[in-house]
Amino acid sequence: MLTVDHLNQLLLVCSLVLLIAVAAVRISSRSGLPSLLVYLGIGILMGQDGIAKIHFSDTELTQVIGYAALVVILAEGGLGTKWKEIRPSLSAASTLALCGVAVSVGVTASAAHFLVGLEWRQALIIGAVVSSTDAAAVFSVLRRIPLPARVTGTLEAESGFNDAPVVILVIAFSTAGPIEHWYMLLGEILLELAIGAAIGLAVGWLGAWGLRHVALPASGLYPIAVMAIAVTAYAAGALAHGSGFLAVYLASMVLGNAKLPHWPATRGFAEGLGWIAQIGMFVLLGLLVTPHDLGDDFLPALVIGLALTMVARPLSVVLSLAPFRVPWREQVLMSWAGLRGAVPIILATIPMVNGVAGSRRIFNLVFVLVVVFTLVQGPTLPWLARILKLGDGTEAADLGIESAPLERLRGHLLSFEIPEGSRMHGVEVGELRLPAGAGVTLVVRDGKSFVPMPTTVLRHGDELLVVTIDPVRDAAERRLRAVAQGGKLAGWLGTDGAGAGR
């Protein structure tokens, strides 16, 4: 039983691991490597072949914790997804997440069977496991390079959508007994996706409506409520025999674009939970792996990884995006940006829990593949984006506007800081041309606050407080975002802020 003394020891170890992981992010950001490799390394060092000599082999617990972590990671990703960026590429991303997965599974499984000699069931499991991309891994190395909205939107939506069909395929291939009718499996996938999508959109819309119309007594309750709504979408979708992962992603995306009160605080809370989920999940996976058992699987993993990276992924991108006339440079980047991270390693525990023959080898192959090809692809993604001239750095920074409701006064307080790259720099307060009923009431500059005049020139780093009555709140926020993107001439240049999202 867990005693207070054991709890004290556990808290000490967990807190030290978190501190080391947080410090390691600095190393990761400088080297260009996704942070997942650092967390895996921490787990390996703590494992039976490492310094701490901790023996851990509970695959079922790993799977349960991994699923919980994935829910949080998908929720955080959905909350940060901007609808205006993914809307133009939604059809392409959906096709890539469905047809692309099918192509990737077929090509990778064939390579695993004919080149490595795995049985067809094992080959299909590996093909399905590694066909899911990881948004966190991709954007952790591309966060400093602004890309065209179509590229980021497609990659982000694809990584949020393709988890669902892949999970269904892995579970189906790991179930005892032959799969007799492929069309029944396809129908099951489409049905589960439809159920998950319907529940996710419904829960997200209802949750957003409730948070906008119910004034909570403390701002700290909004982030908790948002995450609770997202988890509700996952649980409801899973219990309804739908795709819980798709449900949580869509519900979070609806919430993230609903202009909720105290949004920056909610976003920061979700991001913190996402970091904790990633750290805990990868450290646990590092504990589960046995490094001295990976030697025999290293070359086969390279063969499968090469087939996936050089054949399956590019082919799936070309075939899926053919109807959408995506430029070849963007297709090249999307092909190379198919990083594998959290999802494949977690999914590799499913056949282990189900007792599939050779499941331990499947886990080892997936582990080696993810680590090696993340090491290769991660640092080279920014370089490739520059070679393809897809990161020109010309996009203006968006505003992180926080809204606090003034229920008794029927108004709102909008607060934000003008970031580097914003075209609001050099604009006079009067040139903001806010709608009647909205006005800039306070500016904080260099730690000092003052009430601005209409001729006050705004600068990078200024913090602004805007008071607006309820009827013009949305119009005021759209106008502020328009000026941040297009400068003082935003209206005449056609940048009116319509559809500007969070």
N, C-alpha and C positions, 0 to 999 in steps of 0.2 A: 504493500500500500504506500501511497505517496504521503510522506510525513512533512512536517514543516521544515525539518532539516534538509530533506531531499529537495523541497521546493526552493529553499535558499540557494542550494548548489545549482539547481536548474536555472534559476533566474540569473545567477552570476555567469554561467556559461553562455546563456542566450544573449545577455546584454553585451558580453565581450565579443561574441560572434557578430552581432549587429554593428558594434562600433568598428570592428575590423573591416566588415563589409562596406560600411559607409566610407571609411577612409580609402578603401580599395577602388571606389568609384572614381576617385581623382586620377588614379593610375590608369584606369580603364579609359577615361575620357581623353587623356593625353596620348595614349597609344593607339586609339581608334578601335580597340577590341570591345566587343559587347561585354557588358558586365557579367553575363551569365557564366562566362568562362572563369572569372574570378571567384564567383560563388561556388561553382563546381570544384575549383581547386581547394577552397577552404574546406569543403566537405570531404574531399579525398585526403587532405592532410589530417583531418580528424578521424578518418576511418581506420580499418584494421591494418592497412599497409602504410599508414601515416604516423604522425608523431603521437597522437592521443590513443591509438590502438583501440578505437571504439568499434565493437562488432555489432553491425546492424544488418538485418536481412528480412525485415517485415515488409514484404512487397504490398500486402493488402493495405497496411497503414499508409505506406507511401502513396498508393493510388488514391486513397480517400483524401489525404492532405493535398495531394496534387490536384485533384478535382476542385477542392475548395479554393486553392490558390488560383487556379485557372478562372474560376468565377470572378474573383476579385480583379484579376488582370484584365479580363475581357470587359468588366464593368468600367474600370479605369480607362481602357482604350476607347470604349464607346462614349464615355463622357467627354473625351478630348477630340472626338471626331466631328469635324465641321461639315454640316450638311451641304453648305454651298460649295465645298470642295469636292465631295464625293458624288453629288447629284448628277453632274454631267457624265461621270464615269461609272454610274451605278450598274448599267447594263453590262458593260465590259467586265467589271469586277465580278458580277454574279456569274457570268459565263465562265470566267477564269476560275472561279471557286468551284464550279460544278464540272464543266467539260474538261477544264484543265486538270482537276484532280483525277478524273477518269483516265486521261491520257498518261498522266504521271504514274498512276498505279500500274497501268498495263506495261509501260516501258520498263519501269524499275523492277517490277516483279519478274518480267521476262529475263532481265539481266541477272537478277539474283538466282533464277532457276538454271539458266543455260550457262552462265559464266562462273557462278560460285557453286552450283550444284545443290541448292536448297530444294526441298520438296515444295510442291506448288502451294500448299497451304502456308508454309512458312514464308515463301517468297511473296505471296499476296499480302500477308500481314505486314512484312517490311515495306512493301510498296505503298500500302495504305498509311502506315505510321509516318513515313518520311515525306508524305505528299502535302502536309500542312505547313504553311509558312508562319513565321513569328514576327508580328509587327514590332514588338518591343526590341528584338534584336536588330531589325532593319533600321528603325529610326533612331536607335541609340548611336549609330555611327553616321547617320545622315542629318542629325539634328542641326548641325552647323552649316548645312548646304541647302539654301532654298531651291526647291525643284518646282517645275511646272505643276499646277494644281491637278492636272489630269494624271500625272505620274503618282503623286502622293495620294490622291484620292483613290486611284485604282489599287495601289498596293495596300493601303490602309483598309479599304472595304474588303478586299480579297482575304486578307489575313483574319478579318473578323468573321467572314462568312464561311471560309473553308474548314474551320474546325469542326463544324457540325456534321457535314457528310463524311469526313474522315473518321470521326468517332464512331459513327454508325457502321462504317465499313470494317473498322478494326474489331468491333464487338461481334459483327456477323462472321468474319473470318476466324475469330477465336472461339466461336461456339462449336461444340461437338456435333459431328454429323456433316454430311455433304450439303453443299448449296446447290439445289437442283435447278431452280429457275431464276436466272439472273434478272428477268423482268420483274419478278416479285420483290427482289431486293431493291431494284430501282424504284418501284412503287412505294416501298416502305420508306426509303430515303426521302422521296418527295413529300410523302404524307407527314413524316416527322418534321421536315423543314417547314411545311405549311402551318402545322400546329404551333411550332415554336415561334414562327414569325407573327402569327395572329396574336398569340398570348403576349409576346414581347411588346408589340406595338400598342396593344390595349392597356397593359399594365403601365407602360411608359406614359401614355397619354393621360390616363386617370391619375397617375402619381403627379405629373406636372400640373394638371389642373388643380389638384388638391393643394399642392405647395404654393401655388400662386394665389389661392383664395383663402388660405388659412394662415393667419399671422401667428407664428410660434413665439413663445415668450422669450426665447434665447436664440441668438444667432448660431450657437454651436449645435443646435438641434437640427438645422437644415442639412448639414453633411451626413449626419447619422440617418436622417429620414431618406435621403437620396440613395445611400448605399443599401438601406433596408428594402427600398422599392426594387432596386436592381436584383438583389438576391431573391426577392419574392418572385420576380419574373422567371429566374432560373428554376426555382423549386416548382412553381406552378407548371412551367413547360415540361419539366422532367416527369412530374407526377401525372400529367395528361398524356404521357407517352409521345411527347414531342421532343424537339431539340432544345434542351435547356440552355445550351451554350449560345445558340442563335437568339433565343429569347432574351437573355441577359444583355447581349451586345446591342440588340435593337432597342430594348427598353432604355438602356443607358444612353444611346445615341439620341433618342427622343428627349430625355431629360437634359442632356448636354446642350441641346439647341432650343430649349424652352424659355430662356431668359429668366431663370429662377433667382430669387433673392439671395444675396450673400454668395454669389457664384464663385469668385476667386477663393474664398475660404473652403467651399465645397470641393473645388478642383484640387486645392492643395491637400485636403484631407484624403481624397481618393488616390492622389498620387503617392502619398505616404503609405497608405495601405497596399498599394500596388508594389512599392519597393519592398515592403515587409514580406509580401506574398512571394515575390521573386527570390528574395534572399533565403527565406525558409525552405522553399521548394527545391532550389538548386543545391543548397547545403545538404538537404536530406537525400537527394539523388546522388550527390558525391559520396555520402556515407554508404549508400546501397551498393555502389559499384565496387568491384574487387580488381584493382589495377593489374595484379600479377596474372589474372585470367584473360587479359585483353590481348596478349601477344599473338595468339593463334588467329584472332579475328581481325587483326589490323589490316592485312592485305585484302581479304574479302570485303571489308568495309570500304576500303579505298576504291575497289572495283565498282561496288554498288553506288558509292558516292559520285564517282566520275560519270556513271551512266545517268544518275539523277541530275547532276549539275550541267553536264555538257550535252545531253540528249533529251531527257524527259522534260526538264523545265523549259528549255528553249522551244521544244516542239509544242508543249502545252500552251505557251504564250503565243506562238505564231498562229496555231490553229484556232485558239479561243478569240484572239483579237483581230483575225482576218476580216470579219464583217464590219469592224469599226474604224478601219483605215488609220490605225495608230502609226505614227512615223517610226521608221526602223530604229532610230537612235533610242527612242523611248522603249521599244521592245527589247533592245539589247540590255538596257539598264534593268528592266523588269525581270529579264531572264536571270541576270546575275544577282539580283536582289532577293532571290528566293531563299533567304536564310532560314535554317531550321533551328529551333530553340527549345522552349519549354514543352510545347505540346508533344512532339515526337517522343521525347524521353519518358514523359508521363504515360503516353499511350502504349509504350513498350512494356509497361507493367501489366497491362490487361491480359495478354496471353499467359503471363507468369501466374497471375491470380487464377486464371481458368485452367491451368495445368496443361497447356498446349505443349506437345513434344518439341524439345529444342528451344523453349521460350527463353531460357537463360542466354543462349547464344544470340537470339534475336535482340535481347536487351543490350548485350555487349556490342553487337554490330551497330546498332542505332547510336549508342553512346559514342563510339569511336567516330562514326560518320559525322555526327553533330559537332563534336569538338574539333576535328581536323578541318572540316570545310568551313566552319565559322572562323577559324584561325586564318584561312586562306581568303575567304570572301569579305569578312568584316573590314579589315584595314584597306582593302582595295576598292571598296564601294565609292568612297569620296573621290579617289583618283579617277575611277571610271566615269563618274558623273562630270568631272572637270574635262576629261578627254572628249566626252561626247557633247560638251558645252551645254549641259543641262542645269548647271548651277551657276547662274550669272549674278546672283546676289542683288537683283534689282527690285525685288518685292519689298514693299513697305511693311513695317511691323504693325501688327494689329494691336488694338487696345484691350487690356484686361479690365473691363468696366465692372465694378461691384455695385450692386443695387440693394439698398436697404429700404424697406417699406415704412412709410410714416402713416400708419393706419388712421389715427385720429385726425391728422391734417389732410388726409387723402392726397398724399404726395409721395415722392421718392427722392432719396439721396443717391446720386451717382458719383462714385469716386474712382479715379484712375490715375496712373502715372504715364506721362508721355515717354515712350521707350525710344532707344536709339533706332534710327531708320524711319521714324514716323514723320510724315510730311506735315504734321501739325506744328513742327518746329518752325518758328518765324512767323506764325500766323497771329494776328491781333485778336483779342477776345471778341471784339465787335465783328470781326470777319468770320467768326464761327457761324453766324447767322442761325442761331438756335431758334426754334419755334416759340411763339408767344406762350408764356407760362413756364419757360425754362430759362435759367440763367446761371452763369458761373459766379459763385458767391465767395469762394476762397481759393487761394493759390499758395502752395507750400513750396518754397524754393531755397535750397541750401540750408534747410532746417528752420527757416523763418517763414511765418505765414502772414499774408496780407490780403486785403480785399482789392481785387483788380479793377482797373478802369477799362472802359471799352478800347483804349489804345494800348493796353498792356500787351507786350509781345511775349508769346509763350515760347518756352525752351525745352530741350531734352532734359528729362529728369524732374520737370515740374509735376507736382501732384495737384490735381484739380478736384474741387468739390462743386458739383452741379445740383441745384435744387430744381425739381420739375413737378408740376401737378400731374395727377394720374392720367388724364386723357392724352397728354402729349409725351409721356415717358418713352414710348417706343420710337416716336419720330425724333426725339432729342438724341436717343442713343444711335439711331441710324445716321443722323447728321454728324455726330462726333466721329463715328467710324469712317464715314465718307471723307471727312476732312483729313483724318489720319492716313487714309490711303491716297487721296488725290490732292490734298492741299487746299488752299483758300478758293481755288477755282473748281472745286469738285463738282458743283452743280452744272456749270457751263461745259465741263469736260465730259459730262455724261456719267460721272460717278456720284450717284445720289444716295448710295448706301442701301438701296433696296435689296432686301434679302440678306443683308449682312448678318452673319451669324456669329455665334460665340466661338 
